[in-house]
Amino acid sequence: MKDYDKIADLVINLTETDIFKNQKTQNHVDSRTFFDYIMRYLHNKTLHSISNFYLSKGKTSSHATIYHRLTKFDELLSRRPEFLTWLNIIKNTIVDTKEALSMYDKIKGLKTRDSLDQVNELLDKLTYKEKLYKTLLIKS
């Protein structure tokens, strides 16, 4: 549930809306749609596991409801462009374990000074993105 909690906190902070509150305002529905999309398509979670996470937080949300919200995601982005900005930030700040291992394997094979300098530049960018990500989590 660590991934779920991390992303839920991020969504709550970005949208300033508690996705677990039993309200059906447009902001709550939009924020849940955003969370569902991230968990389903960026973290490859199943609809049932997302539903179970909501239940663990005291919010009922069936897999069918989550599916319905996911079908409305494109409409959400056209109506609320800030969600697209936030999605791009999230996509560019999260590195999963597979990506990290792949990068490590590539780094081990480098031989030239120029290649190592390029790696240092990329690591600096990743460090900056991680700081940005933590700042967004702390934002209230």
C-alpha positions, 0 to 999 in steps of 0.5 A: 500500500506504500505506492497507494499512500504516496500517490494519494497524498500527492493527489490530495495535496495537488488538488486540495481535495480529500479523495476519501471523503464521502462527497460527490462534488465535482472536485472530489470526483475529478480528484478520484478520477485523477488518482484512479488513472495514475494507479491504473495506468502509471502503476499498473494496479487492478481495478479491484486493488484500487477499490480495496485501497479506497475501502481501507481508507473508509471510502466505498468505490467499486471496480465498476465505479473506478472503470467509469471514472477512467472512461471520463479521464480525457474529458477531465483533462479537456475541462481542467487543464491543470490535471494534465500539468500535474500528470506530466509532473508525476510522469516525469518524477516517478522512476520505478524499480525496473527503470532504475535497474535498467539505468544501473546496467547501462551505467556499468557499461560506460567507458568514456569520460563524455558518457560519464558526464552525460550520466552525471547530468541525468542524475542531476536532473533526476535529483531535481525532479525528486526534490520537486516531487517531495515539494509537491507532497509537502504542499498544502 
